[in-house]
Amino acid sequence: MDVDLTVRPLPPESPLAMPVQSLRRPPSERRRIEDRPRLLWLRRFLVIGAAIVLTGFGAREMYRVLGVNGLTAPGAFMLVLFVALFAWIALSFTSAIAGFVSIVTGGGAYLRAKGRPTTRTALLMPTYNESPDRIVAALQAMDEDLREAGASGLFDIFILSDTTRPEVWIREERAWLGLCARTGGAGRIFYRHRPKNTARKAGNIAEWVTRFGGAYPQFLILDADSVMRADTLLTLVRAMETHPDTGLIQTLPVITGGTTLFARMQQFAGRIYGPVIAHGIAWWHGTEGNYWGHNALIRSVAFAEQAGLPELKGNKPFGGHILSHDFVEAALIRRGGWAVHMMPALEGSYEESPPSLIDLAIRDRRWCQGNLQHAAVLPSRGLHWISRLHLLTGIGSYITAPLWLLFLLSGIVIALQARFIPPDYFGSGKSLFPLWPVIDPVRAMWVFIGTMAMLLVPKVLGILAALFQSRVRRGSGGVLGLLVSLVFESVIAGLLAPVVMLTQSIDVAAILLGRDSGWNAQRRDDGGIPFREIVRTYRRHTLLGVVLGVGAWAVSTSLALWMLPVILGLVLAVPLAAWTGRRDAGQALRRLGLLRIPEESRPPDVLKRTLALQAAAAETGDDVAMLLRDPDLMAAHRTMLPPPRRPGVDPLNVPLLTGSARLAEARDFASVWPTLDVAERMAVLSDGAALERLQAIL
């Protein structure tokens, strides 16, 4: 392996102070944002005001449905749930309308970008037990794209590893060395492995900022599945340099690379419907935008001054380190007087989707816990009210699931009450005339139709916006392909919606009961999930669907028909999860020209190069054994080891002692290595003396 090992794996440290922020005390000095969108207050008044008016109208109509002769207790409970859920739908509806107008009028470019970049930018790739080949392929493709643009000298790349699996750790080092060799990246492509992944991804980034952030005016955070074009990176840096009061710029990542049916549905929805929502929120958020954790450019000083996250009081899952750190970091940066922008019209930012419903549920479980932690951040002093709204929206994205479930159940209770419990016609007071319990069925039908229409309008607007853009229209299968894909995606998504609703309701209940989600690596390939695991995950959904179906049918045929989409989705949860997670199902639709997006029809060069590099990556076999045999790899590995541990202080000393004891008694590598647990392997690979013993018994 031809690598210049005289180059340090990390550059000279340029520390940047990053104090932990208080959630109770706002910063003493605030910056003034000069460059704000015109009439931003009017935009917010129109979007939020229209949502309030719609919610009031919906509440009045629902009251008339349930309270013809006065509300019962179940009816009042159902009305409260309806108002909360309808307000959520109404805000999305008005934002989508604003986004559609912004797209068709050529809006979305809210930040000017002048000249050519003159400052250096760090590209950060945090990783946690991810595939090193996938990560390195994306970084190499981006580096080559920057070189073709004549800008590779303006960007340094950092692979920031929090990996806890020993084999993956060694594979990361091999991949980094290979990347440096292929790109000539020694001295500008760096690798760092943290022995303790304190505070997870947020702590990973914070550690880099405090050690190296002073050398870079801005840095861009990638995810393990992120890819970005060179012209996009240059535009972001130019925009940051043009606007000195901007602390963060978030792009709109386009989901690509989906092969399973589920992933292709996600990427179609994100590419066609997503821009309408993104343009809408960017239009009225203005300088109080949000941050989604990756594919975003951040000013180093703004992040260091303001985004040091506190540790929440109490035990997990509500206490401890904040899992969903991105919303909070954006709120703190804005609190410090820095603008937070979104650039939804800027193309060239890409990510991938979970390949199956189960993989989405695993990721959602962690996000759910992190978003519910935001309840402790909401009352923090000094936050902008739009930032509070972001936090509240994040909480609501999961709380609404159990609210929908309760809404459905309360409707069934009202139907059961009307069917089986004799009404009290005269109540407790004196009256000459009976009180007939009445629900207005005609008005109920129109409320239902109106609510469903508001849910579907953002999708229809997304299709219309795509039809207005010739490149998007052609790349998505034309008018017919878009319309057929819309119908297909809406039907399948409608069946999956109650499944997701119940899953998220279970997640919320588990968190409220004190169960921590942990932090596991995300599965990103399209390998099939065993059917037994699917049955185990969704058997409760099927059971609830059967119970609801039987109960609705026992009340009346009309109620069963009204609830049929929910009942069908829950009853078919297992086959739906299995079918949508299949690669062959996704590829069959691709051959039919359905669920296509422009980035799939004509993929950008950087995406094609990334896929080619991933396909060319070869299996490495036993990475630890290769470390022991390869002197170049071993030399690089030793260079990157942390300082020796102090006896009796570091908790990693225990697995090191036990692992070293087994090595001392072992005669060969093959017999002892499998007997070590993960902690012992990591400790052994982190210790110079233990490595020498491993080499001796190989």
C-alpha positions as CSV (number, residue, x, y, z in Angstrom):
1,M,0.0,0.0,0.0
2,D,1.8,3.1,-1.3
3,V,0.9,5.7,1.3
4,D,3.0,8.5,2.8
5,L,2.9,7.5,6.4
6,T,4.9,10.5,7.5
7,V,1.8,12.6,7.2
8,R,-0.1,12.8,10.4
9,P,-3.7,11.4,10.4
10,L,-4.8,14.8,11.8
11,P,-3.7,18.3,11.1
12,P,-2.3,20.6,13.8
13,E,-5.0,21.4,16.3
14,S,-6.7,24.8,16.0
15,P,-8.9,24.9,19.1
16,L,-12.1,26.9,19.2
17,A,-13.8,27.4,22.6
18,M,-17.2,25.7,22.7
19,P,-18.9,26.4,26.0
20,V,-22.0,24.4,27.1
21,Q,-25.0,26.7,26.7
22,S,-27.5,27.3,29.5
23,L,-31.1,26.6,28.6
24,R,-32.2,29.1,31.2
25,R,-30.0,32.1,30.4
26,P,-29.9,33.6,27.0
27,P,-26.6,35.1,25.7
28,S,-25.7,38.5,27.1
29,E,-24.9,39.9,23.7
30,R,-27.0,39.4,20.6
31,R,-26.1,40.0,17.0
32,R,-28.4,41.9,14.7
33,I,-29.4,40.2,11.5
34,E,-29.3,42.7,8.7
35,D,-30.4,40.7,5.6
36,R,-33.9,39.5,6.2
37,P,-36.6,38.6,3.6
38,R,-38.9,41.5,2.9
39,L,-42.3,41.4,4.6
40,L,-41.4,38.3,6.5
41,W,-44.0,39.2,9.2
42,L,-46.7,39.3,6.5
43,R,-45.7,35.9,5.1
44,R,-46.0,34.4,8.6
45,F,-49.3,36.1,9.2
46,L,-50.7,34.7,5.9
47,V,-49.6,31.1,6.5
48,I,-50.2,30.8,10.3
49,G,-53.3,33.0,10.1
50,A,-54.9,31.0,7.4
51,A,-54.1,27.8,9.3
52,I,-55.8,29.3,12.4
53,V,-58.9,30.3,10.4
54,L,-59.1,26.8,8.8
55,T,-58.8,25.2,12.2
56,G,-61.5,27.4,13.7
57,F,-63.8,26.5,10.8
58,G,-63.0,22.8,11.1
59,A,-63.6,22.9,14.9
60,R,-67.0,24.6,14.4
61,E,-68.1,22.0,11.8
62,M,-66.9,19.1,13.9
63,Y,-68.8,20.6,16.9
64,R,-72.0,20.7,14.7
65,V,-71.4,17.0,13.8
66,L,-71.0,15.8,17.4
67,G,-73.1,18.3,19.4
68,V,-76.5,18.6,17.6
69,N,-78.2,18.3,21.0
70,G,-75.2,18.9,23.2
71,L,-71.8,17.2,23.6
72,T,-71.4,13.9,25.4
73,A,-68.1,13.3,27.3
74,P,-66.7,11.0,24.5
75,G,-67.8,13.6,22.0
76,A,-66.1,16.4,23.8
77,F,-62.9,14.3,24.0
78,M,-63.1,13.5,20.3
79,L,-63.6,17.2,19.5
80,V,-60.5,18.2,21.4
81,L,-58.4,15.6,19.6
82,F,-59.9,16.7,16.2
83,V,-58.9,20.4,16.8
84,A,-55.3,19.5,17.7
85,L,-54.9,17.1,14.7
86,F,-56.7,19.5,12.3
87,A,-54.5,22.4,13.3
88,W,-51.5,20.2,12.4
89,I,-53.0,19.4,9.0
90,A,-54.0,23.0,8.3
91,L,-50.5,24.4,8.9
92,S,-49.0,21.8,6.5
93,F,-51.7,22.7,4.0
94,T,-51.1,26.5,4.1
95,S,-47.3,25.9,4.0
96,A,-47.7,23.7,0.9
97,I,-49.7,26.4,-0.9
98,A,-47.0,29.0,-0.1
99,G,-44.4,26.5,-1.4
100,F,-46.3,25.9,-4.6
101,V,-46.5,29.6,-5.3
102,S,-42.8,30.0,-4.5
103,I,-41.8,27.2,-6.9
104,V,-44.0,28.4,-9.9
105,T,-42.8,32.0,-9.4
106,G,-39.2,31.0,-9.4
107,G,-38.6,31.5,-5.7
108,G,-36.5,29.5,-3.2
109,A,-33.1,31.3,-3.8
110,Y,-33.2,33.3,-0.6
111,L,-29.5,33.9,-0.2
112,R,-27.3,35.6,-2.8
113,A,-24.0,34.0,-3.5
114,K,-21.3,36.3,-5.0
115,G,-17.8,35.7,-6.4
116,R,-15.7,32.6,-5.8
117,P,-14.9,31.1,-2.4
118,T,-11.7,32.3,-0.8
119,T,-11.8,30.5,2.6
120,R,-11.2,26.9,3.5
121,T,-14.0,24.6,4.4
122,A,-14.0,21.3,6.3
123,L,-16.2,18.4,5.1
124,L,-17.1,16.3,8.1
125,M,-18.2,12.7,7.7
126,P,-19.3,11.3,11.2
127,T,-19.6,7.6,11.2
128,Y,-20.8,5.0,13.6
129,N,-20.3,1.3,12.6
130,E,-21.2,2.2,9.0
131,S,-19.8,0.5,5.9
132,P,-16.4,2.2,5.3
133,D,-16.5,1.3,1.6
134,R,-19.8,3.2,1.2
135,I,-18.5,6.2,3.0
136,V,-15.1,6.3,1.2
137,A,-16.8,5.9,-2.2
138,A,-19.0,9.0,-1.6
139,L,-16.0,11.1,-0.3
140,Q,-13.8,10.0,-3.3
141,A,-16.5,10.9,-5.8
142,M,-17.0,14.3,-4.1
143,D,-13.3,15.0,-4.0
144,E,-12.9,14.1,-7.7
145,D,-15.8,16.4,-8.5
146,L,-14.2,19.3,-6.5
147,R,-10.9,18.7,-8.3
148,E,-12.6,18.9,-11.7
149,A,-14.1,22.2,-10.5
150,G,-10.7,23.4,-9.6
151,A,-11.6,23.7,-5.9
152,S,-10.2,20.7,-4.1
153,G,-7.6,22.9,-2.5
154,L,-10.4,24.8,-0.7
155,F,-11.8,21.7,1.1
156,D,-10.3,19.4,3.7
157,I,-12.1,16.1,4.5
158,F,-12.4,14.6,8.0
159,I,-13.7,11.1,8.7
160,L,-14.8,11.3,12.3
161,S,-15.3,7.7,13.6
162,D,-17.3,6.8,16.7
163,T,-17.2,3.1,15.7
164,T,-17.4,0.6,18.4
165,R,-17.0,-2.6,16.4
166,P,-13.3,-3.6,16.1
167,E,-13.5,-5.1,12.6
168,V,-15.2,-2.0,11.2
169,W,-12.7,0.2,12.9
170,I,-9.8,-1.5,11.2
171,R,-11.7,-1.5,7.9
172,E,-12.2,2.3,8.3
173,E,-8.4,2.8,8.6
174,R,-7.7,0.7,5.6
175,A,-10.4,2.6,3.6
176,W,-8.9,5.9,4.6
177,L,-5.4,4.9,3.6
178,G,-6.7,3.7,0.3
179,L,-8.6,6.9,-0.2
180,C,-5.5,9.0,0.4
181,A,-3.5,6.8,-2.0
182,R,-6.0,7.1,-4.8
183,T,-6.7,10.8,-4.5
184,G,-3.3,12.1,-3.4
185,G,-5.2,13.3,-0.3
186,A,-2.4,13.1,2.3
187,G,-2.5,16.3,4.2
188,R,-6.1,17.2,3.4
189,I,-8.0,14.0,4.0
190,F,-7.9,13.1,7.7
191,Y,-9.2,10.3,9.9
192,R,-9.9,10.3,13.7
193,H,-11.3,7.6,15.9
194,R,-12.8,8.5,19.3
195,P,-12.2,5.8,21.9
196,K,-15.3,7.0,23.8
197,N,-18.3,8.1,21.8
198,T,-19.5,10.6,24.4
199,A,-22.8,12.3,23.4
200,R,-22.8,10.3,20.2
201,K,-23.0,12.3,16.9
202,A,-23.4,15.7,18.6
203,G,-20.4,15.0,20.8
204,N,-18.4,13.8,17.8
205,I,-18.9,17.1,16.0
206,A,-18.4,19.2,19.2
207,E,-15.0,17.4,19.8
208,W,-13.9,18.3,16.3
209,V,-14.9,21.9,16.6
210,T,-13.1,22.3,19.9
211,R,-9.9,20.8,18.5
212,F,-9.8,21.9,14.9
213,G,-12.7,24.3,14.2
214,G,-10.5,27.4,14.6
215,A,-8.7,26.5,11.3
216,Y,-11.9,26.6,9.2
217,P,-14.4,29.5,8.9
218,Q,-17.1,27.0,8.1
219,F,-17.7,23.3,8.0
220,L,-20.2,21.1,6.2
221,I,-21.7,18.0,8.0
222,L,-22.4,14.9,5.9
223,D,-24.2,11.8,6.9
224,A,-23.1,8.2,6.0
225,D,-25.4,8.2,3.0
226,S,-24.7,11.8,1.9
227,V,-23.4,12.9,-1.5
228,M,-23.1,16.5,-2.7
229,R,-22.1,18.0,-6.0
230,A,-19.1,20.4,-6.2
231,D,-21.1,23.3,-7.6
232,T,-23.5,22.9,-4.6
233,L,-20.7,23.0,-2.1
234,L,-19.2,26.1,-3.8
235,T,-22.5,27.9,-3.8
236,L,-23.0,27.2,-0.1
237,V,-19.6,28.6,0.8
238,R,-20.1,31.6,-1.5
239,A,-23.4,32.3,0.2
240,M,-21.9,32.0,3.7
241,E,-19.1,34.4,2.7
242,T,-21.5,36.8,1.2
243,H,-23.7,36.9,4.3
244,P,-21.5,37.4,7.4
245,D,-24.6,37.3,9.7
246,T,-25.6,33.7,8.6
247,G,-24.7,30.9,11.0
248,L,-26.2,27.9,9.2
249,I,-27.5,27.1,5.7
250,Q,-29.5,23.9,5.2
251,T,-30.0,22.3,1.8
252,L,-32.9,20.1,0.7
253,P,-31.4,16.6,0.3
254,V,-33.0,14.5,-2.5
255,I,-33.4,10.9,-1.7
256,T,-31.8,8.7,-4.3
257,G,-30.5,5.2,-4.8
258,G,-33.7,3.4,-3.7
259,T,-34.0,-0.2,-4.9
260,T,-36.7,-1.7,-2.7
261,L,-40.4,-0.7,-3.2
262,F,-40.4,1.1,0.1
263,A,-37.2,3.1,-0.7
264,R,-38.5,4.0,-4.1
265,M,-41.8,5.3,-2.6
266,Q,-39.8,7.4,-0.2
267,Q,-37.6,8.9,-2.9
268,F,-40.6,9.6,-5.1
269,A,-42.5,11.3,-2.3
270,G,-39.4,13.3,-1.2
271,R,-38.5,14.4,-4.7
272,I,-42.0,15.3,-5.9
273,Y,-43.9,16.3,-2.8
274,G,-41.0,17.4,-0.7
275,P,-40.0,20.6,-2.5
276,V,-43.5,22.0,-2.1
277,I,-43.3,21.7,1.7
278,A,-39.6,22.8,1.8
279,H,-40.2,25.9,-0.3
280,G,-43.2,26.7,1.8
281,I,-41.5,26.6,5.2
282,A,-38.4,28.4,3.8
283,W,-40.7,31.1,2.5
284,W,-42.1,31.9,5.9
285,H,-39.3,30.7,8.2
286,G,-36.9,33.2,6.6
287,T,-33.9,33.8,8.8
288,E,-35.3,31.5,11.5
289,G,-34.9,28.2,9.6
290,N,-34.2,24.8,10.9
291,Y,-31.4,22.2,10.7
292,W,-31.8,18.6,9.8
293,G,-28.4,17.3,11.0
294,H,-26.6,16.8,7.7
295,N,-26.0,18.3,4.2
296,A,-25.8,21.7,5.9
297,L,-23.0,24.3,6.0
298,I,-22.3,25.8,9.5
299,R,-20.2,28.8,10.5
300,S,-17.6,27.5,12.9
301,V,-17.7,30.6,15.3
302,A,-21.5,30.5,15.4
303,F,-21.6,26.8,16.3
304,A,-18.8,27.1,18.8
305,E,-20.3,30.1,20.6
306,Q,-23.9,28.9,20.7
307,A,-24.4,25.2,20.1
308,G,-22.7,23.6,23.0
309,L,-25.5,21.2,24.1
310,P,-26.3,20.8,27.8
311,E,-27.0,17.4,29.4
312,L,-30.6,17.2,30.4
313,K,-31.4,16.5,34.0
314,G,-32.9,13.1,35.0
315,N,-32.6,9.6,33.8
316,K,-33.0,8.3,30.3
317,P,-35.0,8.4,28.1
318,F,-35.8,12.1,28.9
319,G,-32.5,12.9,30.6
320,G,-28.9,12.7,29.5
321,H,-27.5,13.7,26.1
322,I,-30.0,15.1,23.6
323,L,-30.4,12.5,20.8
324,S,-32.1,14.8,18.3
325,H,-29.5,17.5,18.5
326,D,-30.1,19.3,15.2
327,F,-33.3,21.3,16.0
328,V,-31.8,22.4,19.3
329,E,-28.5,23.5,17.7
330,A,-30.4,25.6,15.2
331,A,-32.5,27.2,17.9
332,L,-29.3,28.0,20.0
333,I,-27.5,29.4,16.9
334,R,-30.5,31.6,16.2
335,R,-30.8,32.7,19.8
336,G,-27.2,33.9,19.6
337,G,-28.2,36.3,16.8
338,W,-27.1,34.3,13.8
339,A,-29.4,33.7,10.8
340,V,-30.4,30.1,10.0
341,H,-31.4,29.8,6.4
342,M,-32.8,27.0,4.1
343,M,-32.0,26.9,0.4
344,P,-34.6,24.6,-1.1
345,A,-33.9,25.6,-4.7
346,L,-30.3,24.7,-4.5
347,E,-29.9,21.3,-6.2
348,G,-27.1,18.8,-5.9
349,S,-27.6,17.5,-2.3
350,Y,-28.4,13.8,-1.9
351,E,-29.1,11.2,0.7
352,E,-30.7,7.7,0.9
353,S,-33.8,6.3,2.5
354,P,-34.2,3.3,4.8
355,P,-34.9,0.3,2.6
356,S,-37.9,-1.1,4.5
357,L,-40.7,-0.2,6.9
358,I,-38.8,-2.0,9.7
359,D,-35.6,0.0,9.1
360,L,-37.7,3.2,9.2
361,A,-39.3,2.1,12.5
362,I,-35.9,1.5,14.0
363,R,-34.7,5.0,13.0
364,D,-38.0,6.5,14.1
365,R,-37.7,5.0,17.6
366,R,-34.5,7.0,18.2
367,W,-35.8,10.1,16.6
368,C,-39.0,9.8,18.6
369,Q,-37.1,9.8,21.9
370,G,-34.8,12.6,20.8
371,N,-37.8,14.8,19.7
372,L,-39.7,14.1,23.0
373,Q,-36.6,15.4,24.8
374,H,-37.2,18.7,23.2
375,A,-40.0,19.3,25.7
376,A,-37.3,20.2,28.2
377,V,-35.8,22.7,25.8
378,L,-39.1,24.4,24.8
379,P,-39.3,26.7,27.9
380,S,-35.6,27.9,27.5
381,R,-35.1,31.6,27.7
382,G,-34.3,33.7,24.7
383,L,-35.4,31.3,22.0
384,H,-37.1,32.8,19.0
385,W,-40.7,31.9,18.8
386,I,-40.2,30.3,15.4
387,S,-37.5,28.1,16.9
388,R,-39.9,27.1,19.6
389,L,-42.4,26.2,16.8
390,H,-39.7,24.0,15.2
391,L,-39.2,22.2,18.5
392,L,-43.0,21.8,19.0
393,T,-43.3,20.5,15.4
394,G,-40.7,17.9,16.1
395,I,-42.5,16.8,19.2
396,G,-45.9,16.8,17.3
397,S,-44.5,14.7,14.5
398,Y,-44.6,11.8,17.0
399,I,-47.2,12.8,19.5
400,T,-49.8,13.1,16.7
401,A,-49.6,9.3,16.2
402,P,-51.2,8.3,19.5
403,L,-53.6,11.3,19.1
404,W,-54.8,9.8,15.8
405,L,-55.1,6.4,17.5
406,L,-57.2,7.9,20.3
407,F,-59.3,9.8,17.8
408,L,-60.2,6.5,16.0
409,L,-60.9,4.7,19.3
410,S,-63.1,7.5,20.6
411,G,-65.1,7.4,17.4
412,I,-65.6,3.7,17.9
413,V,-66.6,4.3,21.6
414,I,-69.2,6.9,20.4
415,A,-70.6,4.4,17.9
416,L,-70.7,1.6,20.5
417,Q,-72.5,3.9,22.9
418,A,-75.1,4.8,20.3
419,R,-75.5,1.1,19.3
420,F,-75.7,-0.7,22.7
421,I,-76.3,1.8,25.5
422,P,-79.9,3.1,25.9
423,P,-79.9,6.9,25.7
424,D,-81.1,9.2,28.6
425,Y,-83.7,11.2,26.8
426,F,-84.6,13.6,29.7
427,G,-81.3,13.9,31.5
428,S,-81.1,15.0,35.1
429,G,-83.2,18.2,34.8
430,K,-86.8,18.8,34.2
431,S,-87.9,18.9,30.5
432,L,-91.1,18.4,28.6
433,F,-89.3,17.4,25.5
434,P,-86.8,14.5,25.0
435,L,-83.1,15.1,24.1
436,W,-82.5,12.9,21.0
437,P,-78.8,11.9,20.7
438,V,-78.0,12.9,17.2
439,I,-74.8,13.0,15.0
440,D,-75.2,14.8,11.7
441,P,-74.0,12.2,9.2
442,V,-74.1,14.5,6.1
443,R,-71.9,17.1,7.8
444,A,-69.7,14.3,9.1
445,M,-69.1,13.2,5.6
446,W,-68.2,16.6,4.4
447,V,-65.8,17.1,7.3
448,F,-64.2,13.8,6.4
449,I,-63.9,14.8,2.7
450,G,-62.5,18.2,3.6
451,T,-59.9,16.7,6.0
452,M,-58.8,14.1,3.4
453,A,-58.6,16.8,0.7
454,M,-56.3,18.9,2.9
455,L,-54.1,15.8,3.4
456,L,-53.9,15.2,-0.3
457,V,-53.5,18.7,-1.6
458,P,-49.7,18.9,-0.9
459,K,-49.3,15.8,-3.0
460,V,-51.4,17.2,-5.8
461,L,-49.5,20.5,-5.6
462,G,-46.2,18.6,-5.8
463,I,-47.4,16.9,-9.0
464,L,-48.5,20.2,-10.5
465,A,-45.2,21.8,-9.6
466,A,-43.4,18.9,-11.3
467,L,-45.5,19.4,-14.4
468,F,-44.5,23.0,-14.5
469,Q,-40.8,22.0,-14.6
470,S,-40.0,20.2,-17.9
471,R,-36.8,18.5,-16.6
472,V,-38.6,17.1,-13.6
473,R,-41.6,16.1,-15.6
474,R,-39.6,14.2,-18.2
475,G,-37.3,12.6,-15.6
476,S,-40.3,11.3,-13.7
477,G,-42.0,9.5,-16.5
478,G,-44.0,12.4,-18.1
479,V,-47.6,13.4,-17.3
480,L,-48.9,9.8,-17.3
481,G,-46.1,8.4,-15.3
482,L,-46.5,11.1,-12.6
483,L,-50.2,10.6,-12.3
484,V,-50.1,6.8,-12.1
485,S,-47.2,7.1,-9.6
486,L,-49.2,9.5,-7.5
487,V,-52.2,7.1,-7.3
488,F,-50.0,4.1,-6.6
489,E,-47.9,5.8,-3.9
490,S,-51.0,7.4,-2.3
491,V,-52.8,4.0,-2.1
492,I,-49.8,2.1,-0.6
493,A,-48.9,5.0,1.7
494,G,-52.5,5.2,2.9
495,L,-52.4,1.5,3.8
496,L,-49.0,1.9,5.6
497,A,-50.2,5.0,7.5
498,P,-52.1,3.2,10.2
499,V,-49.2,0.8,10.6
500,V,-46.8,3.7,11.1
501,M,-49.4,5.3,13.4
502,L,-49.5,2.3,15.7
503,T,-45.7,1.8,15.7
504,Q,-45.1,5.4,16.7
505,S,-47.8,5.2,19.3
506,I,-46.1,2.2,20.8
507,D,-42.8,4.1,20.7
508,V,-44.2,7.1,22.5
509,A,-45.8,4.8,25.2
510,A,-42.5,3.0,25.7
511,I,-40.6,6.2,26.1
512,L,-43.2,7.5,28.6
513,L,-42.7,4.3,30.5
514,G,-38.9,5.0,30.7
515,R,-37.5,2.7,28.0
516,D,-34.3,4.0,26.3
517,S,-33.9,3.5,22.6
518,G,-30.1,3.3,22.5
519,W,-28.2,4.1,19.4
520,N,-27.7,1.4,16.7
521,A,-26.2,1.7,13.3
522,Q,-28.7,2.1,10.5
523,R,-29.1,-0.6,7.9
524,R,-28.6,1.0,4.5
525,D,-28.4,-1.9,2.1
526,D,-31.4,-3.6,0.4
527,G,-30.9,-7.1,1.9
528,G,-34.1,-8.9,2.8
529,I,-35.4,-9.0,6.3
530,P,-36.3,-12.5,7.6
531,F,-40.1,-13.1,7.5
532,R,-40.1,-14.3,11.1
533,E,-38.7,-10.9,12.2
534,I,-41.5,-9.1,10.2
535,V,-44.2,-11.2,11.8
536,R,-42.7,-10.6,15.3
537,T,-42.6,-6.9,14.7
538,Y,-46.1,-6.4,13.2
539,R,-48.2,-9.2,14.9
540,R,-49.7,-6.6,17.3
541,H,-50.7,-4.5,14.3
542,T,-52.5,-7.4,12.7
543,L,-54.2,-8.3,16.0
544,L,-55.5,-4.7,16.5
545,G,-56.7,-4.6,12.9
546,V,-58.7,-7.8,13.4
547,V,-60.2,-6.5,16.7
548,L,-61.1,-3.1,15.1
549,G,-62.7,-4.8,12.1
550,V,-64.8,-7.2,14.2
551,G,-65.8,-4.3,16.5
552,A,-66.7,-2.0,13.7
553,W,-68.7,-4.7,11.9
554,A,-70.6,-5.5,15.1
555,V,-71.7,-1.9,15.4
556,S,-72.7,-1.4,11.8
557,T,-71.7,-2.1,8.2
558,S,-71.3,1.6,7.5
559,L,-68.8,2.1,10.3
560,A,-66.8,-0.9,9.1
561,L,-66.7,0.6,5.6
562,W,-65.7,4.0,6.9
563,M,-62.8,2.4,8.8
564,L,-61.8,0.0,6.0
565,P,-58.6,1.8,5.0
566,V,-57.3,1.7,8.6
567,I,-58.5,-1.9,9.2
568,L,-57.0,-3.2,5.9
569,G,-53.7,-1.5,6.6
570,L,-53.4,-3.0,10.1
571,V,-54.6,-6.5,9.0
572,L,-52.2,-6.5,6.1
573,A,-49.2,-5.1,8.0
574,V,-47.1,-8.2,7.7
575,P,-47.5,-8.8,4.0
576,L,-47.2,-5.0,3.3
577,A,-44.0,-4.8,5.3
578,A,-42.5,-7.8,3.5
579,W,-43.6,-6.8,0.0
580,T,-42.5,-3.2,0.2
581,G,-39.1,-4.2,1.6
582,R,-38.4,-6.4,-1.4
583,R,-35.9,-5.3,-4.1
584,D,-37.6,-7.2,-6.9
585,A,-40.8,-5.4,-6.2
586,G,-39.1,-2.0,-6.5
587,Q,-37.2,-3.0,-9.6
588,A,-40.4,-4.3,-11.3
589,L,-42.0,-0.8,-10.8
590,R,-38.8,0.8,-12.2
591,R,-39.1,-1.2,-15.4
592,L,-42.7,-0.1,-15.6
593,G,-41.5,3.5,-15.4
594,L,-43.3,4.2,-12.0
595,L,-42.0,6.1,-9.0
596,R,-39.2,7.5,-11.1
597,I,-37.3,10.7,-10.3
598,P,-35.0,12.8,-12.5
599,E,-31.9,11.8,-10.5
600,E,-32.7,8.2,-11.4
601,S,-33.5,8.8,-15.1
602,R,-30.3,10.9,-15.6
603,P,-28.2,10.5,-12.5
604,P,-25.6,13.3,-11.8
605,D,-22.0,12.3,-12.4
606,V,-21.1,12.4,-8.7
607,L,-23.8,9.9,-8.0
608,K,-22.8,7.6,-10.9
609,R,-19.2,7.8,-9.7
610,T,-20.2,7.0,-6.1
611,L,-22.1,3.9,-7.2
612,A,-19.3,2.7,-9.4
613,L,-16.8,3.0,-6.6
614,Q,-19.1,1.1,-4.2
615,A,-19.5,-1.7,-6.8
616,A,-15.7,-1.9,-7.3
617,A,-15.0,-2.2,-3.6
618,A,-13.6,-5.6,-2.8
619,E,-14.2,-7.8,0.2
620,T,-11.2,-7.6,2.5
621,G,-11.6,-10.8,4.5
622,D,-10.4,-10.8,8.2
623,D,-9.5,-7.1,8.8
624,V,-7.8,-7.7,12.1
625,A,-5.6,-10.4,10.7
626,M,-4.8,-8.1,7.8
627,L,-3.8,-5.4,10.3
628,L,-1.4,-7.8,11.9
629,R,0.2,-8.8,8.6
630,D,0.3,-5.4,6.9
631,P,3.2,-3.3,8.2
632,D,1.9,-0.1,6.6
633,L,-1.6,-0.5,8.1
634,M,-0.1,-1.3,11.5
635,A,2.2,1.7,11.4
636,A,-0.8,4.0,10.6
637,H,-2.9,2.3,13.2
638,R,-0.3,2.8,15.9
639,T,0.1,6.5,14.9
640,M,-3.6,7.1,15.5
641,L,-3.9,5.3,18.9
642,P,-4.8,7.5,21.9
643,P,-2.2,8.1,24.7
644,P,-1.7,5.1,27.1
645,R,-4.4,4.8,29.7
646,R,-3.7,5.7,33.3
647,P,-4.1,2.7,35.7
648,G,-7.3,2.7,37.7
649,V,-8.9,5.7,35.9
650,D,-10.1,4.6,32.5
651,P,-13.0,2.2,32.5
652,L,-11.5,0.6,29.4
653,N,-8.7,-0.8,31.6
654,V,-10.9,-3.6,32.7
655,P,-11.5,-5.2,29.3
656,L,-7.9,-4.5,28.5
657,L,-6.7,-6.5,31.5
658,T,-9.0,-9.4,30.8
659,G,-8.2,-9.4,27.1
660,S,-4.4,-9.2,27.7
661,A,-4.6,-12.0,30.2
662,R,-6.2,-14.3,27.6
663,L,-3.6,-13.2,25.0
664,A,-0.8,-14.1,27.4
665,E,-2.2,-17.7,27.8
666,A,-3.0,-18.1,24.1
667,R,-0.8,-20.0,21.6
668,D,-2.3,-18.7,18.3
669,F,-4.5,-15.9,17.1
670,A,-7.3,-18.1,15.6
671,S,-8.1,-19.7,18.9
672,V,-8.1,-16.7,21.2
673,W,-9.6,-13.9,19.1
674,P,-13.1,-15.4,18.8
675,T,-13.2,-15.8,22.6
676,L,-12.8,-12.0,23.3
677,D,-15.9,-9.9,23.5
678,V,-16.3,-6.7,21.7
679,A,-15.1,-4.5,24.5
680,E,-12.0,-6.6,25.0
681,R,-11.2,-6.6,21.2
682,M,-11.5,-2.8,21.1
683,A,-9.3,-2.5,24.2
684,V,-6.7,-4.8,22.8
685,L,-6.6,-3.0,19.4
686,S,-6.1,0.3,21.3
687,D,-3.0,-0.9,23.2
688,G,0.5,-1.1,21.8
689,A,1.7,-3.9,24.0
690,A,-1.4,-6.0,23.3
691,L,-1.0,-5.5,19.6
692,E,2.6,-6.8,19.8
693,R,1.3,-9.9,21.6
694,L,-1.3,-10.4,18.9
695,Q,1.4,-10.2,16.2
696,A,3.5,-12.7,18.1
697,I,0.8,-15.4,18.2
698,L,-0.4,-14.8,14.6
